[in-house]
Amino acid sequence: MLRIRLFGSLSVASDDDEGVAIAGRCANLLAYLALGHGRYFSRSELLANLWPERACSSTPGSFNTALWRLRRMVERPPMKQGDLIVSDRRGAIGLNGPAGVWLDVEEFERLISPGLAGAPERLSDADINGLRRGVAMYASDILLDVTDDWALREREKHRRNYLNALGRLMQLATIRRDYDEAIAHAQAILDSDALREDVHRDLMQLYVMSGQRAQALQQFECCRELLRRELAIQPMRETMEVYRRIADSAVGVAGQEPAWSLPVPGHGFHATRPLRDPTPADPCLLIDRARRQLSEADAQLQLSLEFLRR
């Protein structure tokens, strides 16, 4: 069996753990066939995606040479030609030989799919464990050294599935009120996509629900600075509302504690828990702190508006 890893850069090893050195167009051809494992590709499709300079008369010959070299690299004794890379009767090519292939991205999808397909409350322990194992496999985006359009599309697809798996784990942790784990998953999403404003909002609320109000306010400032620096925009109205509710909760309204509703992205789940500090504090100090925070936020907002007018 051939073991192909695509997370990071292409890595190939045979069943006896002997590495196979593949580079250049042979590597791209193998990666393309591996991502379409189980399918056959016409030569015209392979040429269009892997040899974009196909107008050159020598391109078909270059493709045939690359295919011949790739077969020699991966179908080594005791394998014979056709054990891995096969052609159908129309001449289409696929990585579908009888020798078998293990592919890390296929294993990743197999692990996370049950956990994403079912309703959260119906997931088994095996489904949840699959999500965790799949997320742990995702060391980095796939094929980082390939910049062709087909590789960018596949990279974004698997990256999106990875973020969805993290989002589902965050949701499940919130249902269990394991806020430390939910926070860790939210932070992992932002490590991969720092401009996800919806996740910044969720993280702010998770901090509050775990008794870390100051950290929630700091998260808002981090979000606002990222949006200003990267996109030259202000946070959305929903994000500003979450921030104001966090600040206002330090004061309270008519002696009552506000209830919080934490939406988890894309799943419509709401967990409700009273918002409170882990330890009581002097109301006067809380009022003074909240006023200072709101004053600082207003000042920063004015500076940002002036920046945008320039």
LOROFI-640843 format. One record per atom (N, C-alpha, C): x negated, y, z; residue number from 1; residue in one letter. Coordinates in steps of 0.05 Angstrom, whole numbers, plus 5000, padded with zeros to 4 digits. Atoms other than C-alpha are relative to their C-alpha. Layout:
REM residues N
u  v  w  nr  rest
X  Y  Z  NUM  A
...
//
This chain:
REM residues 310
u  v  w  nr  rest
4983  4976  5000  1  M
5000  5000  5000  1  M
4982  5025  5000  1  M
5014  4974  5001  2  L
4977  5071  4984  2  L
5013  5019  5019  2  L
4989  4981  4981  3  R
4985  5122  5039  3  R
4992  5029  4991  3  R
5004  4973  5011  4  I
4994  5193  5014  4  I
5011  5020  5021  4  I
4992  4978  4982  5  R
4996  5254  5060  5  R
4998  5026  4985  5  R
4998  4974  5014  6  L
5018  5321  5033  6  L
5001  5024  5019  6  L
5001  4978  4981  7  F
5023  5362  5097  7  F
4972  5011  5001  7  F
5027  4988  5002  8  G
4965  5411  5092  8  G
4991  4997  4971  8  G
5011  5006  5027  9  S
4925  5385  5032  9  S
5004  4971  4994  9  S
4996  5028  5009  10  L
4932  5321  4992  10  L
4978  4982  5012  10  L
5018  5019  4989  11  S
4901  5262  5027  11  S
5010  4972  4993  11  S
4993  5026  5010  12  V
4901  5191  5000  12  V
4982  4979  5012  12  V
5015  5023  4989  13  A
4881  5125  5032  13  A
5013  4975  4992  13  A
4989  5027  5006  14  S
4890  5052  5015  14  S
5007  4986  5026  14  S
4991  5016  4977  15  D
4917  4998  5061  15  D
4977  4994  5020  15  D
5022  5006  4983  16  D
4848  4984  5088  16  D
4987  5025  5012  16  D
5009  4975  4989  17  D
4841  5057  5110  17  D
4977  5013  4985  17  D
5022  4988  5016  18  E
4790  5071  5056  18  E
5011  5025  4985  18  E
4991  4976  5013  19  G
4798  5143  5032  19  G
4995  5000  4970  19  G
5002  4998  5029  20  V
4809  5158  4959  20  V
4996  5029  4993  20  V
5006  4973  5007  21  A
4777  5222  4933  21  A
5014  5007  4974  21  A
4986  4991  5024  22  I
4824  5257  4884  22  I
5001  5030  5001  22  I
5000  4971  5002  23  A
4819  5329  4861  23  A
5010  5009  4973  23  A
4993  4988  5025  24  G
4839  5376  4806  24  G
5027  4992  4990  24  G
4974  5007  5013  25  R
4894  5358  4757  25  R
5010  4972  5007  25  R
4992  5026  4991  26  C
4893  5286  4778  26  C
5015  5001  5027  26  C
4988  4997  4974  27  A
4910  5307  4849  27  A
5028  5013  4997  27  A
4974  4988  5004  28  N
4967  5352  4824  28  N
5020  4981  4988  28  N
4983  5020  5012  29  L
4994  5297  4781  29  L
5010  4979  5021  29  L
4992  5019  4980  30  L
4994  5248  4839  30  L
5020  5012  5020  30  L
4982  4986  4981  31  A
5027  5299  4886  31  A
5027  5003  4988  31  A
4975  4997  5013  32  Y
5081  5313  4835  32  Y
5016  4974  4998  32  Y
4987  5026  5001  33  L
5096  5239  4825  33  L
5009  4991  5028  33  L
4993  5008  4973  34  A
5095  5228  4900  34  A
5025  5014  5010  34  A
4976  4985  4991  35  L
5146  5283  4914  35  L
5025  4991  4986  35  L
4978  5011  5014  36  G
5190  5250  4862  36  G
5001  4970  5003  36  G
5002  5029  4996  37  H
5179  5180  4890  37  H
5027  4987  4996  37  H
4974  5013  5006  38  G
5233  5134  4863  38  G
5012  5010  4974  38  G
4990  4989  5025  39  R
5243  5175  4800  39  R
4979  4996  4978  39  R
5018  5000  5023  40  Y
5214  5174  4730  40  Y
5001  5028  4987  40  Y
5003  4973  5012  41  F
5189  5237  4695  41  F
4991  4997  4971  41  F
5008  5001  5028  42  S
5185  5247  4621  42  S
4973  5015  4997  42  S
5026  4986  5004  43  R
5117  5269  4594  43  R
5004  5030  4995  43  R
4995  4972  5005  44  S
5148  5334  4570  44  S
5004  5016  5026  44  S
4996  4986  4974  45  E
5170  5351  4641  45  E
4974  5003  5015  45  E
5026  4999  4987  46  L
5102  5334  4669  46  L
4982  5021  4987  46  L
5016  4980  5014  47  L
5068  5376  4616  47  L
5010  5028  5006  47  L
4989  4973  4995  48  A
5115  5435  4628  48  A
4992  5010  5027  48  A
5005  4991  4972  49  N
5101  5436  4703  49  N
4971  4999  5007  49  N
5028  5003  4992  50  L
5029  5413  4708  50  L
4980  5011  4980  50  L
5017  4989  5021  51  W
5000  5437  4642  51  W
5015  5023  4986  51  W
4984  4978  5012  52  P
5034  5504  4629  52  P
4987  5011  4975  52  P
5013  4991  5025  53  E
4983  5519  4574  53  E
5005  4980  4978  53  E
4994  5022  5018  54  R
5018  5464  4534  54  R
4999  5008  4970  54  R
5001  4992  5028  55  A
5016  5506  4471  55  A
4973  4992  4987  55  A
5026  5009  5010  56  C
4943  5485  4465  56  C
5002  4972  4989  56  C
4997  5026  5013  57  S
4938  5426  4418  57  S
4986  4978  5016  57  S
5014  5021  4986  58  S
4891  5389  4465  58  S
5014  4992  5026  58  S
4987  5006  4975  59  T
4940  5389  4523  59  T
5010  4971  5003  59  T
4991  5028  4997  60  P
4973  5321  4509  60  P
4976  4981  5005  60  P
5023  5017  4996  61  G
4904  5290  4505  61  G
4989  5004  5029  61  G
5009  4995  4973  62  S
4884  5324  4571  62  S
5018  4986  5020  62  S
4982  5014  4982  63  F
4946  5296  4604  63  F
4995  4970  5000  63  F
5005  5028  5001  64  N
4933  5226  4580  64  N
4974  4992  5014  64  N
5026  5005  4987  65  T
4861  5231  4604  65  T
5004  5001  5031  65  T
4996  4998  4971  66  A
4884  5254  4673  66  A
5015  4976  5011  66  A
4984  5023  4991  67  L
4935  5198  4678  67  L
4983  4975  5001  67  L
5018  5023  5001  68  W
4883  5146  4658  68  W
4980  5001  5024  68  W
5018  4997  4978  69  R
4834  5174  4710  69  R
5014  4995  5027  69  R
4986  5004  4975  70  L
4887  5175  4764  70  L
5006  4970  5005  70  L
4995  5029  4997  71  R
4905  5103  4751  71  R
4975  4985  5009  71  R
5026  5012  4992  72  R
4832  5083  4758  72  R
4994  5006  5029  72  R
5006  4993  4972  73  M
4827  5120  4824  73  M
5017  4986  5020  73  M
4982  5010  4979  74  V
4888  5092  4859  74  V
5007  4970  4996  74  V
4993  5028  5005  75  E
4899  5024  4826  75  E
4974  4984  4998  75  E
5026  5014  4999  76  R
4833  4993  4847  76  R
5004  4971  5009  76  R
4998  5029  4992  77  P
4821  4918  4857  77  P
5004  4998  5030  77  P
4987  5022  5015  78  P
4855  4877  4881  78  P
5025  5008  4984  78  P
4978  4991  5017  79  M
4909  4920  4849  79  M
4993  4998  4971  79  M
5004  4998  5029  80  K
4919  4919  4775  80  K
5017  5022  4989  80  K
4985  4978  5012  81  Q
4946  4971  4727  81  Q
5030  4994  5000  81  Q
4971  5003  4998  82  G
5020  4982  4738  82  G
5010  4993  5028  82  G
4992  5007  4973  83  D
5020  4963  4812  83  D
5011  5025  5014  83  D
4992  4975  4987  84  L
5030  5037  4831  84  L
5014  5018  4980  84  L
4989  4981  5020  85  I
5041  5081  4770  85  I
5010  4984  4976  85  I
4988  5016  5021  86  V
5089  5052  4720  86  V
5015  5018  4980  86  V
4985  4986  5021  87  S
5124  5073  4655  87  S
5024  4983  4994  87  S
4976  5014  5009  88  D
5194  5056  4635  88  D
4999  4996  4970  88  D
5001  5007  5028  89  R
5213  5034  4565  89  R
5001  5025  4982  89  R
5000  4975  5015  90  R
5221  5107  4543  90  R
4974  5015  5003  90  R
5026  4987  4996  91  G
5151  5124  4566  91  G
4999  5019  5023  91  G
5000  4983  4976  92  A
5172  5163  4628  92  A
4983  4987  5022  92  A
5020  5009  4980  93  I
5124  5157  4687  93  I
5011  5005  5028  93  I
4992  4997  4972  94  G
5137  5145  4761  94  G
4981  4985  5018  94  G
5016  5013  4980  95  L
5101  5125  4824  95  L
5018  4979  5013  95  L
4980  5019  4992  96  N
5146  5065  4830  96  N
4992  4971  4997  96  N
5010  5028  5004  97  G
5102  5003  4825  97  G
5006  4982  5023  97  G
4994  5019  4979  98  P
5110  4940  4866  98  P
4982  5001  5024  98  P
5019  4999  4977  99  A
5050  4954  4910  99  A
5010  5017  5023  99  A
4988  4984  4979  100  G
5089  5006  4949  100  G
4983  5024  5008  100  G
5012  4975  4992  101  V
5074  5076  4975  101  V
5012  5009  5026  101  V
4990  4987  4975  102  W
5079  5107  5044  102  W
4994  5030  4996  102  W
5003  4972  5005  103  L
5090  5182  5040  103  L
5009  5016  5025  103  L
4994  4986  4975  104  D
5088  5229  5100  104  D
5025  5017  4998  104  D
4976  4983  5002  105  V
5141  5277  5074  105  V
5026  4983  4999  105  V
4977  5018  4999  106  E
5188  5218  5062  106  E
5006  4991  5029  106  E
4996  5008  4972  107  E
5177  5195  5133  107  E
5011  5023  5017  107  E
4990  4976  4987  108  F
5189  5266  5158  108  F
5030  5003  4995  108  F
4971  4997  5007  109  E
5256  5269  5121  109  E
5016  4977  5012  109  E
4985  5022  4988  110  R
5276  5200  5145  110  R
5005  5004  5030  110  R
4997  4996  4972  111  L
5264  5220  5217  111  L
5020  5022  5008  111  L
4983  4978  4991  112  I
5301  5286  5218  112  I
5028  4999  4988  112  I
4974  4999  5014  113  S
5359  5271  5171  113  S
5024  4993  5018  113  S
4977  5007  4983  114  P
5405  5235  5222  114  P
5006  5022  5020  114  P
4995  4979  4980  115  G
5395  5291  5273  115  G
5011  5025  4989  115  G
4989  4976  5013  116  L
5414  5344  5223  116  L
5028  4995  4989  116  L
4975  5007  5014  117  A
5473  5307  5192  117  A
5023  4999  5020  117  A
4978  5005  4982  118  G
5514  5292  5254  118  G
5006  5024  5018  118  G
4993  4979  4981  119  A
5551  5337  5303  119  A
4983  4997  5024  119  A
5019  5001  4977  120  P
5507  5355  5363  120  P
5009  4981  5022  120  P
4991  5016  4978  121  E
5551  5321  5414  121  E
5002  4970  4993  121  E
4998  5028  5008  122  R
5551  5256  5374  122  R
4973  4988  4994  122  R
5027  5011  5006  123  L
5476  5248  5365  123  L
4991  4980  5021  123  L
5011  5020  4981  124  S
5444  5187  5396  124  S
4972  5009  5009  124  S
5028  4994  4991  125  D
5379  5187  5434  125  D
4980  4995  4978  125  D
5018  5006  5023  126  A
5347  5156  5372  126  A
5000  5023  4980  126  A
4998  4977  5019  127  D
5372  5214  5329  127  D
4983  5023  5011  127  D
5015  4978  4988  128  I
5343  5265  5378  128  I
4970  4994  5000  128  I
5028  5007  5000  129  N
5278  5227  5384  129  N
4989  5002  4972  129  N
5009  4997  5028  130  G
5274  5226  5308  130  G
4994  5029  4993  130  G
5005  4971  5005  131  L
5280  5302  5306  131  L
4973  5008  5013  131  L
5025  4993  4986  132  R
5224  5308  5357  132  R
4975  4989  4985  132  R
5022  5013  5014  133  R
5179  5259  5320  133  R
4995  5014  4973  133  R
5003  4987  5026  134  G
5193  5293  5253  134  G
4987  5027  5003  134  G
5011  4973  4996  135  V
5177  5362  5280  135  V
4970  4997  5007  135  V
5028  5004  4993  136  A
5112  5335  5310  136  A
4983  4993  4976  136  A
5015  5007  5024  137  M
5092  5308  5242  137  M
4992  5024  4983  137  M
5003  4976  5018  138  Y
5097  5377  5210  138  Y
4976  5016  5010  138  Y
5024  4986  4992  139  A
5025  5399  5221  139  A
4997  5027  4987  139  A
5000  4975  5015  140  S
5030  5452  5167  140  S
5016  4996  4975  140  S
4985  5002  5025  141  D
5065  5468  5102  141  D
4985  4981  4981  141  D
5012  5020  5019  142  I
5053  5418  5045  142  I
4984  5014  4978  142  I
5015  4992  5024  143  L
5001  5426  4990  143  L
4991  5029  5001  143  L
5007  4972  4996  144  L
4972  5491  5017  144  L
4981  5011  4979  144  L
5020  4991  5020  145  D
4918  5493  4963  145  D
5011  4999  4971  145  D
4987  5000  5027  146  V
4968  5487  4904  146  V
5019  5023  4998  146  V
4984  4976  5003  147  T
4999  5551  4879  147  T
5019  4999  4976  147  T
4981  5002  5022  148  D
5040  5525  4820  148  D
5029  5002  5010  148  D
4972  4995  4993  149  D
5115  5540  4819  149  D
5013  4976  5013  149  D
4988  5024  4989  150  W
5135  5468  4831  150  W
4992  4994  5028  150  W
5010  5005  4972  151  A
5092  5463  4893  151  A
5012  5021  5019  151  A
4988  4980  4983  152  L
5119  5529  4920  152  L
5029  4993  5007  152  L
4972  5008  4995  153  R
5191  5504  4912  153  R
5001  4977  5020  153  R
5000  5023  4982  154  E
5176  5438  4947  154  E
4991  5009  5028  154  E
5010  4990  4974  155  R
5137  5474  5002  155  R
5023  5014  5015  155  R
4978  4985  4987  156  E
5196  5520  5016  156  E
5022  4981  5009  156  E
4979  5019  4993  157  K
5245  5461  5016  157  K
4993  4986  5026  157  K
5007  5014  4976  158  H
5207  5422  5068  158  H
4996  5018  5024  158  H
5002  4980  4978  159  R
5192  5484  5109  159  R
5027  5007  5011  159  R
4973  4994  4991  160  R
5266  5500  5111  160  R
5012  4977  5017  160  R
4991  5023  4985  161  N
5281  5429  5135  161  N
4987  4999  5028  161  N
5015  4999  4975  162  Y
5228  5436  5189  162  Y
5013  5021  5019  162  Y
4988  4979  4983  163  L
5259  5502  5214  163  L
5028  4992  5009  163  L
4974  5010  4992  164  N
5328  5470  5213  164  N
4999  4980  5022  164  N
5004  5019  4979  165  A
5302  5413  5255  165  A
4994  5013  5027  165  A
5006  4985  4976  166  L
5273  5462  5305  166  L
5025  5014  5011  166  L
4976  4987  4992  167  G
5338  5500  5306  167  G
5020  4980  5014  167  G
4983  5020  4988  168  R
5377  5436  5321  168  R
4989  4992  5028  168  R
5011  5007  4974  169  L
5329  5418  5378  169  L
5004  5023  5020  169  L
4994  4978  4982  170  M
5338  5488  5406  170  M
5029  4999  5009  170  M
4971  5002  4994  171  Q
5413  5479  5403  171  Q
5005  4978  5021  171  Q
4996  5023  4982  172  L
5410  5411  5438  172  L
4989  5007  5028  172  L
5012  4992  4974  173  A
5364  5439  5493  173  A
5018  5020  5014  173  A
4982  4981  4988  174  T
5412  5496  5504  174  T
5025  4987  5011  174  T
4977  5014  4990  175  I
5471  5449  5511  175  I
4994  4987  5027  175  I
5008  5012  4975  176  R
5432  5413  5565  176  R
4991  5020  5021  176  R
5010  4978  4983  177  R
5413  5480  5596  177  R
4971  4997  5007  177  R
5029  5002  4997  178  D
5340  5462  5589  178  D
4989  5024  4985  178  D
5007  4976  5014  179  Y
5322  5534  5573  179  Y
4970  5002  4993  179  Y
5028  5000  5006  180  D
5247  5524  5576  180  D
4994  4986  4974  180  D
5003  5014  5025  181  E
5251  5473  5520  181  E
5012  5016  4977  181  E
4987  4984  5021  182  A
5299  5516  5480  182  A
4982  5024  4992  182  A
5018  4978  5005  183  I
5251  5575  5487  183  I
4976  4991  4984  183  I
5023  5010  5015  184  A
5193  5533  5463  184  A
5007  4995  4970  184  A
4993  5005  5028  185  H
5231  5512  5400  185  H
5005  5027  4986  185  H
4996  4974  5013  186  A
5252  5584  5386  186  A
4974  5013  4994  186  A
5027  4988  5005  187  Q
5180  5607  5393  187  Q
4986  4986  4976  187  Q
5012  5014  5023  188  A
5159  5552  5344  188  A
5012  5009  4974  188  A
4988  4989  5025  189  I
5209  5578  5293  189  I
4987  5027  4993  189  I
5012  4974  5006  190  L
5181  5648  5300  190  L
4971  4998  4993  190  L
5028  5004  5009  191  D
5110  5622  5294  191  D
4999  4995  4970  191  D
4999  5006  5029  192  S
5130  5598  5225  192  S
5013  5022  4983  192  S
4985  4979  5014  193  D
5177  5655  5206  193  D
5006  5023  5020  193  D
4998  4979  4979  194  A
5165  5716  5250  194  A
5022  5020  4995  194  A
4980  4980  5006  195  L
5218  5758  5215  195  L
5029  4990  5002  195  L
4973  5011  4995  196  R
5277  5714  5234  196  R
5013  5015  5023  196  R
4988  4982  4979  197  E
5316  5768  5271  197  E
5021  4985  5016  197  E
4980  5015  4985  198  D
5371  5719  5290  198  D
4987  4984  5022  198  D
5013  5016  4980  199  V
5321  5676  5327  199  V
4988  5018  5022  199  V
5008  4981  4979  200  H
5292  5737  5362  200  H
5023  5006  5019  200  H
4976  4996  4983  201  R
5363  5750  5387  201  R
5005  4977  5019  201  R
4996  5024  4984  202  D
5371  5679  5410  202  D
4979  4997  5022  202  D
5021  5002  4980  203  L
5304  5680  5445  203  L
5004  5021  5022  203  L
4994  4980  4979  204  M
5322  5745  5481  204  M
5021  4989  5020  204  M
4979  5010  4982  205  Q
5385  5712  5508  205  Q
4991  4976  5016  205  Q
5011  5023  4986  206  L
5349  5648  5526  206  L
4983  5009  5024  206  L
5016  4989  4978  207  Y
5300  5689  5567  207  Y
5018  5009  5023  207  Y
4982  4990  4980  208  V
5357  5722  5603  208  V
5013  4977  5016  208  V
4986  5022  4987  209  M
5393  5657  5617  209  M
4981  4983  5017  209  M
5020  5013  4983  210  S
5328  5629  5646  210  S
4989  5018  5022  210  S
5008  4982  4979  211  G
5321  5689  5691  211  G
4977  5018  4994  211  G
5023  4984  5008  212  Q
5267  5725  5651  212  Q
5009  5025  4985  212  Q
4989  4976  5013  213  R
5300  5792  5637  213  R
4978  5017  4988  213  R
5021  4983  5010  214  A
5235  5830  5630  214  A
4988  4989  4974  214  A
5011  5013  5025  215  Q
5210  5779  5578  215  Q
5020  5004  4977  215  Q
4980  4995  5021  216  A
5276  5788  5540  216  A
4997  5027  4988  216  A
5004  4972  5009  217  L
5265  5863  5536  217  L
4975  5002  4984  217  L
5025  5000  5015  218  Q
5194  5852  5514  218  Q
5003  4987  4973  218  Q
4995  5013  5025  219  Q
5218  5805  5460  219  Q
5014  5019  4980  219  Q
4987  4980  5017  220  F
5263  5860  5433  220  F
4979  5019  4988  220  F
5020  4982  5009  221  E
5204  5907  5429  221  E
4982  4987  4979  221  E
5016  5014  5020  222  C
5164  5854  5392  222  C
5014  4998  4974  222  C
4984  5002  5024  223  C
5220  5843  5343  223  C
5002  5027  4985  223  C
4998  4974  5012  224  R
5229  5918  5331  224  R
4974  5009  4987  224  R
5025  4992  5012  225  E
5155  5929  5319  225  E
4993  4984  4975  225  E
5004  5017  5024  226  L
5151  5870  5270  226  L
5016  5011  4977  226  L
4983  4990  5022  227  L
5209  5897  5230  227  L
4991  5027  4990  227  L
5010  4974  5009  228  R
5181  5967  5229  228  R
4975  4997  4984  228  R
5026  5002  5014  229  R
5111  5945  5209  229  R
5002  4985  4974  229  R
4999  5017  5024  230  E
5130  5891  5158  230  E
5020  5009  4980  230  E
4978  4994  5019  231  L
5195  5916  5128  231  L
5008  5030  5001  231  L
4992  4972  4996  232  A
5200  5989  5151  232  A
5030  5004  5004  232  A
4972  4998  4993  233  I
5270  5977  5178  233  I
5003  4998  5030  233  I
4993  5002  4972  234  Q
5304  5980  5245  234  Q
5015  4973  5005  234  Q
4985  5024  4994  235  P
5335  5920  5281  235  P
5030  5003  4992  235  P
4972  5000  5007  236  M
5406  5900  5261  236  M
5017  5010  5024  236  M
4982  4991  4979  237  R
5465  5926  5300  237  R
5004  4979  5021  237  R
4996  5022  4981  238  E
5475  5857  5331  238  E
4976  4998  5019  238  E
5023  5002  4983  239  T
5404  5858  5357  239  T
4999  5023  5020  239  T
4998  4977  4982  240  M
5412  5928  5386  240  M
5021  4995  5022  240  M
4979  5005  4980  241  E
5476  5905  5420  241  E
4991  4980  5021  241  E
5011  5019  4981  242  V
5441  5845  5452  242  V
4981  5015  5019  242  V
5019  4985  4983  243  Y
5387  5892  5477  243  Y
5015  5018  5020  243  Y
4985  4982  4982  244  R
5437  5942  5506  244  R
5014  4983  5022  244  R
4986  5016  4980  245  R
5475  5886  5541  245  R
4980  4990  5021  245  R
5021  5009  4980  246  I
5410  5861  5573  246  I
4994  5023  5018  246  I
5007  4977  4983  247  A
5393  5931  5597  247  A
5023  5007  5018  247  A
4977  4993  4984  248  D
5464  5945  5620  248  D
5005  4980  5023  248  D
4994  5020  4980  249  S
5467  5880  5658  249  S
4983  5004  5026  249  S
5015  4994  4976  250  A
5414  5907  5705  250  A
5015  5018  5019  250  A
4984  4982  4984  251  V
5465  5958  5728  251  V
5026  4987  5009  251  V
4974  5013  4994  252  G
5529  5917  5724  252  G
5023  5020  4996  252  G
4976  4984  5004  253  V
5599  5942  5712  253  V
5021  4994  5021  253  V
4980  5003  4979  254  A
5646  5952  5771  254  A
4994  4976  5018  254  A
5008  5021  4983  255  G
5606  5902  5811  255  G
5003  4972  4989  255  G
4996  5026  5012  256  Q
5619  5846  5762  256  Q
4976  4993  4982  256  Q
5022  5009  5017  257  E
5567  5804  5726  257  E
5011  4993  4973  257  E
4990  5007  5027  258  P
5575  5801  5651  258  P
4994  4972  4992  258  P
5005  5027  5010  259  A
5582  5734  5618  259  A
4985  5002  4973  259  A
5015  5001  5024  260  W
5535  5715  5562  260  W
5009  4977  4982  260  W
4994  5021  5019  261  S
5550  5676  5499  261  S
4976  4998  4981  261  S
5025  5004  5015  262  L
5489  5647  5464  262  L
5006  4984  4974  262  L
4996  5015  5025  263  P
5500  5628  5390  263  P
4975  4988  4990  263  P
5023  5013  5011  264  V
5453  5578  5361  264  V
5003  5001  4969  264  V
4998  4994  5029  265  P
5437  5593  5287  265  P
5012  4977  4984  265  P
4990  5018  5019  266  G
5479  5557  5236  266  G
5017  4977  5010  266  G
4984  5023  4990  267  H
5518  5511  5282  267  H
5025  5008  5015  267  H
4975  4991  4988  268  G
5572  5554  5314  268  G
5003  4993  5029  268  G
4998  5008  4972  269  F
5556  5531  5384  269  F
4996  5024  5018  269  F
5002  4979  4981  270  H
5565  5577  5443  270  H
4997  4988  5028  270  H
5004  5008  4972  271  A
5537  5564  5513  271  A
5004  5025  5017  271  A
4993  4977  4983  272  T
5565  5610  5567  272  T
4990  4995  5028  272  T
5010  5001  4972  273  R
5531  5624  5633  273  R
4998  5028  5010  273  R
5003  4973  4989  274  P
5534  5684  5680  274  P
4971  5009  4998  274  P
5027  4988  5002  275  L
5475  5730  5670  275  L
4992  5010  5027  275  L
5008  4991  4973  276  R
5437  5740  5735  276  R
4970  4998  5003  276  R
5028  5002  4993  277  D
5368  5752  5762  277  D
4996  4976  5018  277  D
5005  5022  4982  278  P
5335  5694  5798  278  P
4999  5008  5029  278  P
5000  4990  4973  279  T
5328  5738  5860  279  T
5014  5026  5001  279  T
4986  4974  4998  280  P
5369  5797  5885  280  P
4980  5022  5001  280  P
5017  4976  5000  281  A
5341  5867  5878  281  A
5016  5024  5009  281  A
4988  4975  4991  282  D
5355  5937  5903  282  D
5016  5012  4977  282  D
4984  4989  5022  283  P
5413  5965  5860  283  P
4988  5027  4990  283  P
5011  4974  5009  284  C
5380  6034  5859  284  C
4975  4996  4982  284  C
5023  5006  5017  285  L
5315  6005  5832  285  L
5008  4989  4973  285  L
4991  5011  5025  286  L
5353  5966  5779  286  L
5011  5022  4982  286  L
4989  4977  5015  287  I
5391  6029  5758  287  I
4978  5017  4988  287  I
5022  4983  5009  288  D
5327  6069  5754  288  D
4984  4986  4977  288  D
5015  5015  5021  289  R
5291  6014  5714  289  R
5016  4999  4974  289  R
4983  5001  5025  290  A
5349  6007  5665  290  A
5000  5027  4986  290  A
5000  4974  5012  291  R
5351  6082  5654  291  R
4974  5006  4986  291  R
5027  4995  5012  292  R
5276  6085  5640  292  R
4998  4984  4974  292  R
5002  5017  5024  293  Q
5281  6027  5591  293  Q
5017  5011  4977  293  Q
4983  4989  5021  294  L
5339  6058  5553  294  L
4988  5026  4990  294  L
5013  4975  5009  295  S
5303  6125  5551  295  S
4977  4995  4982  295  S
5023  5007  5017  296  E
5240  6093  5523  296  E
5010  4989  4973  296  E
4990  5012  5025  297  A
5281  6054  5472  297  A
5011  5022  4982  297  A
4989  4978  5016  298  D
5317  6118  5449  298  D
4977  5016  4988  298  D
5023  4984  5011  299  A
5250  6154  5442  299  A
4987  4985  4977  299  A
5012  5016  5021  300  Q
5221  6097  5401  300  Q
5018  5000  4975  300  Q
4982  5000  5022  301  L
5283  6096  5358  301  L
4998  5026  4984  301  L
5002  4975  5014  302  Q
5277  6170  5343  302  Q
4974  5002  4984  302  Q
5026  5000  5015  303  L
5203  6161  5324  303  L
5003  4984  4975  303  L
4997  5017  5024  304  S
5223  6105  5277  304  S
5016  5013  4979  304  S
4983  4985  5019  305  L
5277  6147  5245  305  L
4984  5022  4986  305  L
5017  4980  5013  306  E
5227  6203  5234  306  E
4981  4988  4980  306  E
5018  5014  5019  307  F
5179  6153  5203  307  F
5014  4993  4974  307  F
4986  5008  5024  308  L
5232  6129  5155  308  L
5007  5024  4982  308  L
4994  4977  5015  309  R
5249  6200  5134  309  R
4977  5011  4984  309  R
5024  4989  5013  310  R
5178  6214  5112  310  R
4998  4989  4971  310  R
//
